[in-house]
Amino acid sequence: MKKHIPNLLTFGNLFCGFLAINYIINGDIRNASILIFIAIMLDAVDGRVARILGVSNELGMELDSLADIVSFGVVPAFLAANTYFHDFGMYGVVMSGLFPLFGAYRLARFNVTSQTDSLKHFKGIPITLAGGIVTFLVLFAGRIPVWVFLIVFYLLAILMVSTIKIPSFKKVGLPRYGFLITLFLFYMLYLFARSRFEQVPIYFYVALGVYILYVVVRFFKEKETRIPIRRRKLPKRFKWKLRKTKD
């Protein structure tokens, strides 16, 4: 049963991407953005949960990549097409469509990279980070000039496929993309204060519960490893007998 837990978190990531597309079609950009940040929270813990439970496998890695290309490649591009590039018509769709293409290449390259190298560093920025930044900027559509967003958008796409080595934080106790998640939580607090919980989707509470549960489990897991196991010293007579039998 435990081997399916990380996959369920990955499925949650993918399902958030699907729901976000539905919200974008209906013109609800804000809730679509919230869903992508929930997907980031789930993506930040699924691989680590697999390693904690000792159930990491290639199937989970491939499933994670499929979920990431939807939630952090297709959906952020779709958000950009419906906000900053909306006035460009079909040209805007083509302009935004390059982002998931770069992201797909980056994920494919990551999947053929050895696991020992990926634990030390990334080649290019992860698609989760790039998609998260695009999603966060979408929340400020109308306040940020289109040309500024265009530069950042394509810079992130190029950085994904670049060979720049970026330190990996997979061995760090806290989940990845902490600053993005922190920004998101501040944004949710702002919504709480402004709307009195009315504008916050119910699945946010589910994702937040999963995230908090992971942090608690990780804390106690690391605490167990820090406590050294005390070894009782053998009496001298017993040691002498052991030496005698060996001789």
N, C-alpha and C positions, 0 to 999 in steps of 0.2 A: 504493500500500500504506500509506503513512504517514498518509493521511487517515482510515484506519480505526482507528488506534491510540487516539485519544481516545475513540472509541465503544466500544472493547473495555473501557476502564477504566470507562466508564459502565455497560456491561453487567455488569461485575464488581460495581459498586455495587448494581444491581438484583437480581443473583443472590444477593448477601449478604442482602438483604431477604427474598427468597423462602426461603432456608435458615433465616433467623431465625424466620420464621413456623412452619416445621416443628419447630424446636427448642421453641418456646413450646407448641405442641400436645402435644409429648411431655414437657412439664414441665421442660425444661432452660432455665431463665431466664438462667443465667450465660453459657452459650455463645451464646444468642441476643443478649445484650448485647454480647458480644465481636464478633459479626458486624456489629452496627450500627456499632461503632467502626472496624472494618475498612472498612465502607462510607464512613465519614467520611473516612478516609485516601484512599480512591480518589476521592471527590468533591472533595477538596481539590486534586487534581492534574489531573483530566481536562480542565477548561477551560483551565488554564495550558499543559498539553501541546499543546492545539489551537492556542493563540496562538504558542507557541514554534515549532511546525511550520508555522504559517501556513495552517491548514486549518479555521479557525473558520467555522461556518455555522449557519443557522437549524435545520437538522435535528438537529444535535448539541445545540443549546439545548433544543429540545422533548424530545428523548430524555432529557436530563439532568433536566428537570422531572418526567417520568414516573417516572424512577428515584427521585427525591427524595421524591415523595409516598408511595411504597411504603416505602422504607427509613427515612425520617425523619418520616413522618406516620402511616401505618397501623401499622407495627411498634411504635414507641414507645407508641402508644395501646393496642395489643394487650398490650404488656408491662404497662402500667398497669392494664388490666382484669384481668390475671391475678395481680397482686401486691397493690397498694394497694386496688383497688376490687373485689377478689374476693368479699368478704363482702356486697356490695350487690346481688349477683345481676344481673338484667337492668338495673336502674337503674345499676349500675356500668358495664355495657357502653355504655349511652346516654351516661353522663357522660364516658367516655373517647373515645367516638366523635366528640365535638365537635372534638377536637384535629386530626385529619386534614382536617376540613371547613375550619377556619381556615387550615390549611397549604395546602390546594388553592387557596383564594382568594388567599393571599399569592403563590404561584407564578404564578397566572394574571396577577395585577397586575404582577409582575416581568417577565413575558414581553412585555407591551405597553408597558413602559417603554423609553425610548430608551437605546441602548447607552452613549452619552456620560454620561448621568446615572447609570447603574448602575455605571460605573467610578469615579465620585466618591463616591457614597453609596448606601446601601440605604434603602428606606422600610419601616420595621419590621424586626425581627430576622429573619435568614434561617431557613428551616425546618430546615436542617442543624444550626444552633446550638441551636435550641429542642429538636429531637428528640434531640440529643446530650446535653443537660442532663437531659432526662427519663430517658433510658437510663442515665445515670450514677447518678441518684437511685434507679433501680430496683435497682441493685446493693446498696443499703442498705435494702431493704424489710425491715420488722420492727424497724429501729432508728430510722427517722424516722417521727414520728407521721403518721397519715393526713391530718389537717387541715392540717399544714404542707405535705405533698406536694400536696394539693388546691389550696392557694393558689398555690404555685409553678407547678403544671400549668396552671391557667387564666390566670395572669399571663403565662406564656410564649405561650399561645394568643392572648391579646389583643394582646400586643406584636407578634406576627407580622402582624396586620392593621392595626396602628396606622400613623399617618403620621409617626412619629418618625424623623428622619434619622440613620442610623448610618453612620460612615465606612466606605468599602469599602477592602479591603486587596488588591485584585486586582493592583495595580502593585507591591506589596511583594515582595521576593525570596523570602521564606519562604512556605510554603503557609498558607492560611487555617485558622482554628480550631486554631491551634497549641497553645493551652493545654488544649483537650479531648484532643487527640492525646497531649500530654505526660502528662496524667492517666491516659489509657488505657495508655500504655507503662509507667508506674509500676505500674499494676494488673497488667499482664502479667508484669513482673519479680517482683511478689509471688507470682503463680501459679507462676512458674518455681522460685522458692525453696521454695515450699510443696509442690509436687507433683512436682518433678523432671521437668518437661516432659510429664507424663502427661495433664494436664487441659487442655492447650492444643491447639486444633484446628490441623490441618496447614495450612489455608488462611491462617492468620495469618502464617506464614512467607512465603507467596507475596505477600501484601499488603504486608508489611514490606519485602520485597525491591523491590517496585515503588516504594514510597515513598522508600527510600534511593536507588534509581536516579534518580528524579526530582530529588531534592535535589542529587545529584552533577552531573547534566546541567545543571541550572539554575545551579549554581556556575560551571561552565566556560563556560556561555553568557554569563553576566554578566561573567566575567573577560575574554572576548574583546572585549566592547563597551567595557570600561574601557581597554584598551590602544590608545592613539592610533596611527593610521597615519602614519608619518613620510613627509613629502613631500620629495623631493630638490629642492634649489634649483637653478634653471636658471642656467647661466653667464651673465654680463653680456652677452657677445657675442651669445648666442642670443636674449636678450631684445631686444637692439637690432635684430636681424634681423627679429624678429616685429613690432616697432613699424613698421619700414620697410615691410614687406609690407602692413600694415594701412593705412598712409598711402597 
